[in-house]
Amino acid sequence: MPTYDLRNTETGEVSEMLLTISKKEEMIESGEWEQVHLGVPSLVSMTGNVVNKTSGDWKDLLKNMKKNSGGNYNDKLSSEKKKKYGLQDNTINT
């Protein structure tokens, strides 16, 4: 249910109420309450990239995971396994 800012027409008191739309319309039609808009809700909670705001420890952990993942990194897989898993064989034989 949404929240609405309603003002009591008799006292002038503004209250934030959690109501259904039908209940809000019923209260306004009675003449005892009127809807007011006190401000625009802030929708932007963060700007920028999340990775740029992380600590160096997290970035180091990601590097270690990539290094030890056993993928096509540092030629840890044999050429047969690379073919089996559809990886490209980038090894240079000298």
BAKEVEX-782905 format. One record per atom (N, C-alpha, C): x negated, y, z negated; residue number from 1; chain; atom name. Coordinates in steps of 0.05 Angstrom, whole numbers. Example, Ala and Ser with C-alpha at 12.3 -4.5 7.8 and 13.67 -1.06 7.14 Angstrom:
<vexros>
<vexro px="-264" py="-114" pz="-156" nr="1" kette="A" atom="N"/>
<vexro px="-246" py="-90" pz="-156" nr="1" kette="A" atom="CA"/>
<vexro px="-264" py="-66" pz="-156" nr="1" kette="A" atom="C"/>
<vexro px="-257" py="-45" pz="-142" nr="2" kette="A" atom="N"/>
<vexro px="-273" py="-21" pz="-143" nr="2" kette="A" atom="CA"/>
<vexro px="-258" py="1" pz="-157" nr="2" kette="A" atom="C"/>
</vexros>
This chain:
<vexros>
<vexro px="-17" py="-24" pz="0" nr="1" kette="A" atom="N"/>
<vexro px="0" py="0" pz="0" nr="1" kette="A" atom="CA"/>
<vexro px="-18" py="25" pz="0" nr="1" kette="A" atom="C"/>
<vexro px="-10" py="45" pz="15" nr="2" kette="A" atom="N"/>
<vexro px="-25" py="70" pz="15" nr="2" kette="A" atom="CA"/>
<vexro px="-19" py="88" pz="-9" nr="2" kette="A" atom="C"/>
<vexro px="-38" py="106" pz="-13" nr="3" kette="A" atom="N"/>
<vexro px="-34" py="126" pz="-34" nr="3" kette="A" atom="CA"/>
<vexro px="-25" py="152" pz="-22" nr="3" kette="A" atom="C"/>
<vexro px="-8" py="167" pz="-36" nr="4" kette="A" atom="N"/>
<vexro px="2" py="192" pz="-26" nr="4" kette="A" atom="CA"/>
<vexro px="0" py="213" pz="-49" nr="4" kette="A" atom="C"/>
<vexro px="-6" py="238" pz="-41" nr="5" kette="A" atom="N"/>
<vexro px="-6" py="260" pz="-60" nr="5" kette="A" atom="CA"/>
<vexro px="21" py="273" pz="-59" nr="5" kette="A" atom="C"/>
<vexro px="36" py="271" pz="-81" nr="6" kette="A" atom="N"/>
<vexro px="63" py="283" pz="-82" nr="6" kette="A" atom="CA"/>
<vexro px="64" py="304" pz="-103" nr="6" kette="A" atom="C"/>
<vexro px="79" py="326" pz="-98" nr="7" kette="A" atom="N"/>
<vexro px="82" py="348" pz="-117" nr="7" kette="A" atom="CA"/>
<vexro px="111" py="348" pz="-127" nr="7" kette="A" atom="C"/>
<vexro px="114" py="349" pz="-153" nr="8" kette="A" atom="N"/>
<vexro px="140" py="351" pz="-165" nr="8" kette="A" atom="CA"/>
<vexro px="150" py="380" pz="-160" nr="8" kette="A" atom="C"/>
<vexro px="173" py="383" pz="-148" nr="9" kette="A" atom="N"/>
<vexro px="183" py="410" pz="-140" nr="9" kette="A" atom="CA"/>
<vexro px="191" py="426" pz="-165" nr="9" kette="A" atom="C"/>
<vexro px="198" py="413" pz="-187" nr="10" kette="A" atom="N"/>
<vexro px="206" py="428" pz="-211" nr="10" kette="A" atom="CA"/>
<vexro px="182" py="437" pz="-227" nr="10" kette="A" atom="C"/>
<vexro px="163" py="420" pz="-231" nr="11" kette="A" atom="N"/>
<vexro px="140" py="427" pz="-249" nr="11" kette="A" atom="CA"/>
<vexro px="116" py="436" pz="-233" nr="11" kette="A" atom="C"/>
<vexro px="113" py="429" pz="-207" nr="12" kette="A" atom="N"/>
<vexro px="90" py="437" pz="-192" nr="12" kette="A" atom="CA"/>
<vexro px="66" py="418" pz="-196" nr="12" kette="A" atom="C"/>
<vexro px="70" py="397" pz="-212" nr="13" kette="A" atom="N"/>
<vexro px="49" py="378" pz="-217" nr="13" kette="A" atom="CA"/>
<vexro px="44" py="360" pz="-193" nr="13" kette="A" atom="C"/>
<vexro px="19" py="356" pz="-185" nr="14" kette="A" atom="N"/>
<vexro px="12" py="339" pz="-163" nr="14" kette="A" atom="CA"/>
<vexro px="2" py="312" pz="-174" nr="14" kette="A" atom="C"/>
<vexro px="13" py="290" pz="-163" nr="15" kette="A" atom="N"/>
<vexro px="6" py="264" pz="-172" nr="15" kette="A" atom="CA"/>
<vexro px="-2" py="247" pz="-148" nr="15" kette="A" atom="C"/>
<vexro px="-22" py="230" pz="-151" nr="16" kette="A" atom="N"/>
<vexro px="-30" py="211" pz="-131" nr="16" kette="A" atom="CA"/>
<vexro px="-15" py="185" pz="-137" nr="16" kette="A" atom="C"/>
<vexro px="2" py="176" pz="-118" nr="17" kette="A" atom="N"/>
<vexro px="19" py="152" pz="-123" nr="17" kette="A" atom="CA"/>
<vexro px="13" py="131" pz="-102" nr="17" kette="A" atom="C"/>
<vexro px="14" py="106" pz="-111" nr="18" kette="A" atom="N"/>
<vexro px="11" py="83" pz="-94" nr="18" kette="A" atom="CA"/>
<vexro px="39" py="73" pz="-88" nr="18" kette="A" atom="C"/>
<vexro px="49" py="78" pz="-63" nr="19" kette="A" atom="N"/>
<vexro px="77" py="73" pz="-56" nr="19" kette="A" atom="CA"/>
<vexro px="79" py="60" pz="-29" nr="19" kette="A" atom="C"/>
<vexro px="101" py="47" pz="-24" nr="20" kette="A" atom="N"/>
<vexro px="108" py="39" pz="3" nr="20" kette="A" atom="CA"/>
<vexro px="118" py="63" pz="18" nr="20" kette="A" atom="C"/>
<vexro px="118" py="62" pz="45" nr="21" kette="A" atom="N"/>
<vexro px="127" py="85" pz="60" nr="21" kette="A" atom="CA"/>
<vexro px="157" py="90" pz="55" nr="21" kette="A" atom="C"/>
<vexro px="172" py="69" pz="53" nr="22" kette="A" atom="N"/>
<vexro px="201" py="73" pz="49" nr="22" kette="A" atom="CA"/>
<vexro px="207" py="86" pz="22" nr="22" kette="A" atom="C"/>
<vexro px="191" py="78" pz="1" nr="23" kette="A" atom="N"/>
<vexro px="195" py="90" pz="-26" nr="23" kette="A" atom="CA"/>
<vexro px="187" py="119" pz="-25" nr="23" kette="A" atom="C"/>
<vexro px="165" py="126" pz="-11" nr="24" kette="A" atom="N"/>
<vexro px="156" py="154" pz="-9" nr="24" kette="A" atom="CA"/>
<vexro px="177" py="171" pz="5" nr="24" kette="A" atom="C"/>
<vexro px="188" py="161" pz="27" nr="25" kette="A" atom="N"/>
<vexro px="208" py="176" pz="42" nr="25" kette="A" atom="CA"/>
<vexro px="234" py="179" pz="25" nr="25" kette="A" atom="C"/>
<vexro px="240" py="159" pz="9" nr="26" kette="A" atom="N"/>
<vexro px="263" py="161" pz="-9" nr="26" kette="A" atom="CA"/>
<vexro px="259" py="183" pz="-30" nr="26" kette="A" atom="C"/>
<vexro px="235" py="184" pz="-41" nr="27" kette="A" atom="N"/>
<vexro px="229" py="204" pz="-61" nr="27" kette="A" atom="CA"/>
<vexro px="230" py="232" pz="-50" nr="27" kette="A" atom="C"/>
<vexro px="220" py="236" pz="-25" nr="28" kette="A" atom="N"/>
<vexro px="220" py="262" pz="-12" nr="28" kette="A" atom="CA"/>
<vexro px="248" py="271" pz="-5" nr="28" kette="A" atom="C"/>
<vexro px="265" py="252" pz="4" nr="29" kette="A" atom="N"/>
<vexro px="292" py="258" pz="12" nr="29" kette="A" atom="CA"/>
<vexro px="309" py="266" pz="-13" nr="29" kette="A" atom="C"/>
<vexro px="301" py="256" pz="-36" nr="30" kette="A" atom="N"/>
<vexro px="316" py="264" pz="-60" nr="30" kette="A" atom="CA"/>
<vexro px="313" py="293" pz="-67" nr="30" kette="A" atom="C"/>
<vexro px="291" py="306" pz="-57" nr="31" kette="A" atom="N"/>
<vexro px="287" py="334" pz="-63" nr="31" kette="A" atom="CA"/>
<vexro px="270" py="339" pz="-87" nr="31" kette="A" atom="C"/>
<vexro px="265" py="318" pz="-103" nr="32" kette="A" atom="N"/>
<vexro px="249" py="322" pz="-127" nr="32" kette="A" atom="CA"/>
<vexro px="219" py="323" pz="-122" nr="32" kette="A" atom="C"/>
<vexro px="210" py="311" pz="-100" nr="33" kette="A" atom="N"/>
<vexro px="182" py="309" pz="-93" nr="33" kette="A" atom="CA"/>
<vexro px="177" py="319" pz="-64" nr="33" kette="A" atom="C"/>
<vexro px="153" py="330" pz="-59" nr="34" kette="A" atom="N"/>
<vexro px="145" py="337" pz="-33" nr="34" kette="A" atom="CA"/>
<vexro px="117" py="328" pz="-29" nr="34" kette="A" atom="C"/>
<vexro px="110" py="320" pz="-4" nr="35" kette="A" atom="N"/>
<vexro px="83" py="310" pz="2" nr="35" kette="A" atom="CA"/>
<vexro px="64" py="333" pz="7" nr="35" kette="A" atom="C"/>
<vexro px="41" py="331" pz="-5" nr="36" kette="A" atom="N"/>
<vexro px="20" py="351" pz="-1" nr="36" kette="A" atom="CA"/>
<vexro px="-6" py="337" pz="9" nr="36" kette="A" atom="C"/>
<vexro px="-22" py="352" pz="23" nr="37" kette="A" atom="N"/>
<vexro px="-48" py="341" pz="33" nr="37" kette="A" atom="CA"/>
<vexro px="-70" py="357" pz="20" nr="37" kette="A" atom="C"/>
<vexro px="-84" py="343" pz="1" nr="38" kette="A" atom="N"/>
<vexro px="-105" py="357" pz="-14" nr="38" kette="A" atom="CA"/>
<vexro px="-132" py="358" pz="0" nr="38" kette="A" atom="C"/>
<vexro px="-136" py="340" pz="19" nr="39" kette="A" atom="N"/>
<vexro px="-162" py="340" pz="33" nr="39" kette="A" atom="CA"/>
<vexro px="-163" py="316" pz="52" nr="39" kette="A" atom="C"/>
<vexro px="-184" py="316" pz="67" nr="40" kette="A" atom="N"/>
<vexro px="-189" py="294" pz="86" nr="40" kette="A" atom="CA"/>
<vexro px="-206" py="273" pz="72" nr="40" kette="A" atom="C"/>
<vexro px="-199" py="248" pz="74" nr="41" kette="A" atom="N"/>
<vexro px="-216" py="227" pz="61" nr="41" kette="A" atom="CA"/>
<vexro px="-243" py="225" pz="76" nr="41" kette="A" atom="C"/>
<vexro px="-264" py="220" pz="61" nr="42" kette="A" atom="N"/>
<vexro px="-290" py="217" pz="73" nr="42" kette="A" atom="CA"/>
<vexro px="-293" py="188" pz="83" nr="42" kette="A" atom="C"/>
<vexro px="-298" py="185" pz="108" nr="43" kette="A" atom="N"/>
<vexro px="-299" py="158" pz="120" nr="43" kette="A" atom="CA"/>
<vexro px="-327" py="149" pz="125" nr="43" kette="A" atom="C"/>
<vexro px="-346" py="167" pz="128" nr="44" kette="A" atom="N"/>
<vexro px="-374" py="160" pz="134" nr="44" kette="A" atom="CA"/>
<vexro px="-388" py="154" pz="108" nr="44" kette="A" atom="C"/>
<vexro px="-397" py="129" pz="104" nr="45" kette="A" atom="N"/>
<vexro px="-409" py="122" pz="79" nr="45" kette="A" atom="CA"/>
<vexro px="-440" py="122" pz="82" nr="45" kette="A" atom="C"/>
<vexro px="-450" py="118" pz="107" nr="46" kette="A" atom="N"/>
<vexro px="-479" py="117" pz="110" nr="46" kette="A" atom="CA"/>
<vexro px="-486" py="123" pz="139" nr="46" kette="A" atom="C"/>
<vexro px="-508" py="136" pz="143" nr="47" kette="A" atom="N"/>
<vexro px="-518" py="140" pz="170" nr="47" kette="A" atom="CA"/>
<vexro px="-546" py="129" pz="173" nr="47" kette="A" atom="C"/>
<vexro px="-553" py="122" pz="197" nr="48" kette="A" atom="N"/>
<vexro px="-580" py="111" pz="202" nr="48" kette="A" atom="CA"/>
<vexro px="-578" py="81" pz="204" nr="48" kette="A" atom="C"/>
<vexro px="-601" py="69" pz="206" nr="49" kette="A" atom="N"/>
<vexro px="-604" py="40" pz="209" nr="49" kette="A" atom="CA"/>
<vexro px="-609" py="27" pz="182" nr="49" kette="A" atom="C"/>
<vexro px="-596" py="5" pz="177" nr="50" kette="A" atom="N"/>
<vexro px="-599" py="-8" pz="151" nr="50" kette="A" atom="CA"/>
<vexro px="-628" py="-18" pz="147" nr="50" kette="A" atom="C"/>
<vexro px="-640" py="-28" pz="169" nr="51" kette="A" atom="N"/>
<vexro px="-667" py="-39" pz="167" nr="51" kette="A" atom="CA"/>
<vexro px="-687" py="-17" pz="159" nr="51" kette="A" atom="C"/>
<vexro px="-683" py="7" pz="168" nr="52" kette="A" atom="N"/>
<vexro px="-701" py="29" pz="161" nr="52" kette="A" atom="CA"/>
<vexro px="-699" py="36" pz="131" nr="52" kette="A" atom="C"/>
<vexro px="-677" py="29" pz="118" nr="53" kette="A" atom="N"/>
<vexro px="-673" py="36" pz="90" nr="53" kette="A" atom="CA"/>
<vexro px="-680" py="13" pz="71" nr="53" kette="A" atom="C"/>
<vexro px="-690" py="-9" pz="82" nr="54" kette="A" atom="N"/>
<vexro px="-698" py="-32" pz="66" nr="54" kette="A" atom="CA"/>
<vexro px="-726" py="-29" pz="56" nr="54" kette="A" atom="C"/>
<vexro px="-733" py="-44" pz="35" nr="55" kette="A" atom="N"/>
<vexro px="-760" py="-42" pz="24" nr="55" kette="A" atom="CA"/>
<vexro px="-780" py="-57" pz="41" nr="55" kette="A" atom="C"/>
<vexro px="-805" py="-52" pz="37" nr="56" kette="A" atom="N"/>
<vexro px="-827" py="-66" pz="51" nr="56" kette="A" atom="CA"/>
<vexro px="-827" py="-95" pz="44" nr="56" kette="A" atom="C"/>
<vexro px="-819" py="-103" pz="20" nr="57" kette="A" atom="N"/>
<vexro px="-819" py="-131" pz="12" nr="57" kette="A" atom="CA"/>
<vexro px="-800" py="-147" pz="30" nr="57" kette="A" atom="C"/>
<vexro px="-777" py="-136" pz="36" nr="58" kette="A" atom="N"/>
<vexro px="-758" py="-149" pz="53" nr="58" kette="A" atom="CA"/>
<vexro px="-769" py="-153" pz="81" nr="58" kette="A" atom="C"/>
<vexro px="-782" py="-132" pz="92" nr="59" kette="A" atom="N"/>
<vexro px="-794" py="-134" pz="118" nr="59" kette="A" atom="CA"/>
<vexro px="-816" py="-155" pz="119" nr="59" kette="A" atom="C"/>
<vexro px="-832" py="-156" pz="97" nr="60" kette="A" atom="N"/>
<vexro px="-853" py="-177" pz="96" nr="60" kette="A" atom="CA"/>
<vexro px="-841" py="-205" pz="95" nr="60" kette="A" atom="C"/>
<vexro px="-819" py="-208" pz="81" nr="61" kette="A" atom="N"/>
<vexro px="-805" py="-234" pz="80" nr="61" kette="A" atom="CA"/>
<vexro px="-796" py="-242" pz="107" nr="61" kette="A" atom="C"/>
<vexro px="-784" py="-223" pz="122" nr="62" kette="A" atom="N"/>
<vexro px="-775" py="-230" pz="149" nr="62" kette="A" atom="CA"/>
<vexro px="-798" py="-237" pz="168" nr="62" kette="A" atom="C"/>
<vexro px="-821" py="-223" pz="165" nr="63" kette="A" atom="N"/>
<vexro px="-844" py="-230" pz="181" nr="63" kette="A" atom="CA"/>
<vexro px="-854" py="-258" pz="175" nr="63" kette="A" atom="C"/>
<vexro px="-855" py="-266" pz="149" nr="64" kette="A" atom="N"/>
<vexro px="-864" py="-292" pz="141" nr="64" kette="A" atom="CA"/>
<vexro px="-844" py="-314" pz="151" nr="64" kette="A" atom="C"/>
<vexro px="-819" py="-308" pz="151" nr="65" kette="A" atom="N"/>
<vexro px="-799" py="-327" pz="161" nr="65" kette="A" atom="CA"/>
<vexro px="-803" py="-332" pz="191" nr="65" kette="A" atom="C"/>
<vexro px="-808" py="-310" pz="205" nr="66" kette="A" atom="N"/>
<vexro px="-813" py="-313" pz="234" nr="66" kette="A" atom="CA"/>
<vexro px="-839" py="-328" pz="239" nr="66" kette="A" atom="C"/>
<vexro px="-860" py="-322" pz="224" nr="67" kette="A" atom="N"/>
<vexro px="-885" py="-335" pz="227" nr="67" kette="A" atom="CA"/>
<vexro px="-884" py="-365" pz="222" nr="67" kette="A" atom="C"/>
<vexro px="-869" py="-373" pz="201" nr="68" kette="A" atom="N"/>
<vexro px="-867" py="-401" pz="193" nr="68" kette="A" atom="CA"/>
<vexro px="-843" py="-416" pz="205" nr="68" kette="A" atom="C"/>
<vexro px="-829" py="-403" pz="224" nr="69" kette="A" atom="N"/>
<vexro px="-805" py="-416" pz="234" nr="69" kette="A" atom="CA"/>
<vexro px="-810" py="-440" pz="252" nr="69" kette="A" atom="C"/>
<vexro px="-833" py="-441" pz="264" nr="70" kette="A" atom="N"/>
<vexro px="-840" py="-464" pz="281" nr="70" kette="A" atom="CA"/>
<vexro px="-829" py="-461" pz="309" nr="70" kette="A" atom="C"/>
<vexro px="-821" py="-437" pz="316" nr="71" kette="A" atom="N"/>
<vexro px="-812" py="-432" pz="343" nr="71" kette="A" atom="CA"/>
<vexro px="-835" py="-431" pz="363" nr="71" kette="A" atom="C"/>
<vexro px="-834" py="-413" pz="381" nr="72" kette="A" atom="N"/>
<vexro px="-855" py="-410" pz="401" nr="72" kette="A" atom="CA"/>
<vexro px="-877" py="-392" pz="391" nr="72" kette="A" atom="C"/>
<vexro px="-880" py="-390" pz="365" nr="73" kette="A" atom="N"/>
<vexro px="-899" py="-372" pz="353" nr="73" kette="A" atom="CA"/>
<vexro px="-926" py="-387" pz="348" nr="73" kette="A" atom="C"/>
<vexro px="-947" py="-376" pz="357" nr="74" kette="A" atom="N"/>
<vexro px="-974" py="-387" pz="353" nr="74" kette="A" atom="CA"/>
<vexro px="-977" py="-416" pz="363" nr="74" kette="A" atom="C"/>
<vexro px="-961" py="-424" pz="382" nr="75" kette="A" atom="N"/>
<vexro px="-964" py="-450" pz="395" nr="75" kette="A" atom="CA"/>
<vexro px="-963" py="-473" pz="375" nr="75" kette="A" atom="C"/>
<vexro px="-944" py="-472" pz="356" nr="76" kette="A" atom="N"/>
<vexro px="-942" py="-493" pz="336" nr="76" kette="A" atom="CA"/>
<vexro px="-927" py="-517" pz="347" nr="76" kette="A" atom="C"/>
<vexro px="-911" py="-514" pz="369" nr="77" kette="A" atom="N"/>
<vexro px="-897" py="-536" pz="381" nr="77" kette="A" atom="CA"/>
<vexro px="-913" py="-547" pz="404" nr="77" kette="A" atom="C"/>
<vexro px="-911" py="-573" pz="408" nr="78" kette="A" atom="N"/>
<vexro px="-924" py="-586" pz="431" nr="78" kette="A" atom="CA"/>
<vexro px="-908" py="-579" pz="456" nr="78" kette="A" atom="C"/>
<vexro px="-920" py="-582" pz="479" nr="79" kette="A" atom="N"/>
<vexro px="-906" py="-575" pz="504" nr="79" kette="A" atom="CA"/>
<vexro px="-882" py="-593" pz="508" nr="79" kette="A" atom="C"/>
<vexro px="-882" py="-618" pz="498" nr="80" kette="A" atom="N"/>
<vexro px="-859" py="-636" pz="501" nr="80" kette="A" atom="CA"/>
<vexro px="-835" py="-625" pz="485" nr="80" kette="A" atom="C"/>
<vexro px="-841" py="-616" pz="461" nr="81" kette="A" atom="N"/>
<vexro px="-819" py="-605" pz="444" nr="81" kette="A" atom="CA"/>
<vexro px="-808" py="-579" pz="456" nr="81" kette="A" atom="C"/>
<vexro px="-826" py="-563" pz="468" nr="82" kette="A" atom="N"/>
<vexro px="-817" py="-538" pz="480" nr="82" kette="A" atom="CA"/>
<vexro px="-798" py="-544" pz="503" nr="82" kette="A" atom="C"/>
<vexro px="-804" py="-565" pz="519" nr="83" kette="A" atom="N"/>
<vexro px="-787" py="-573" pz="541" nr="83" kette="A" atom="CA"/>
<vexro px="-760" py="-583" pz="530" nr="83" kette="A" atom="C"/>
<vexro px="-762" py="-600" pz="508" nr="84" kette="A" atom="N"/>
<vexro px="-738" py="-612" pz="497" nr="84" kette="A" atom="CA"/>
<vexro px="-719" py="-590" pz="487" nr="84" kette="A" atom="C"/>
<vexro px="-729" py="-569" pz="474" nr="85" kette="A" atom="N"/>
<vexro px="-712" py="-548" pz="463" nr="85" kette="A" atom="CA"/>
<vexro px="-708" py="-525" pz="482" nr="85" kette="A" atom="C"/>
<vexro px="-718" py="-527" pz="506" nr="86" kette="A" atom="N"/>
<vexro px="-713" py="-507" pz="527" nr="86" kette="A" atom="CA"/>
<vexro px="-730" py="-481" pz="522" nr="86" kette="A" atom="C"/>
<vexro px="-753" py="-484" pz="508" nr="87" kette="A" atom="N"/>
<vexro px="-770" py="-461" pz="504" nr="87" kette="A" atom="CA"/>
<vexro px="-791" py="-459" pz="526" nr="87" kette="A" atom="C"/>
<vexro px="-800" py="-436" pz="531" nr="88" kette="A" atom="N"/>
<vexro px="-820" py="-431" pz="552" nr="88" kette="A" atom="CA"/>
<vexro px="-847" py="-438" pz="541" nr="88" kette="A" atom="C"/>
<vexro px="-863" py="-452" pz="557" nr="89" kette="A" atom="N"/>
<vexro px="-891" py="-459" pz="549" nr="89" kette="A" atom="CA"/>
<vexro px="-909" py="-436" pz="558" nr="89" kette="A" atom="C"/>
<vexro px="-918" py="-420" pz="539" nr="90" kette="A" atom="N"/>
<vexro px="-934" py="-397" pz="545" nr="90" kette="A" atom="CA"/>
<vexro px="-964" py="-401" pz="538" nr="90" kette="A" atom="C"/>
<vexro px="-971" py="-426" pz="534" nr="91" kette="A" atom="N"/>
<vexro px="-999" py="-432" pz="525" nr="91" kette="A" atom="CA"/>
<vexro px="-1018" py="-427" pz="548" nr="91" kette="A" atom="C"/>
<vexro px="-1042" py="-418" pz="541" nr="92" kette="A" atom="N"/>
<vexro px="-1063" py="-413" pz="561" nr="92" kette="A" atom="CA"/>
<vexro px="-1085" py="-433" pz="555" nr="92" kette="A" atom="C"/>
<vexro px="-1091" py="-451" pz="573" nr="93" kette="A" atom="N"/>
<vexro px="-1112" py="-471" pz="570" nr="93" kette="A" atom="CA"/>
<vexro px="-1137" py="-460" pz="582" nr="93" kette="A" atom="C"/>
<vexro px="-1159" py="-458" pz="567" nr="94" kette="A" atom="N"/>
<vexro px="-1184" py="-448" pz="577" nr="94" kette="A" atom="CA"/>
<vexro px="-1205" py="-470" pz="579" nr="94" kette="A" atom="C"/>
</vexros>
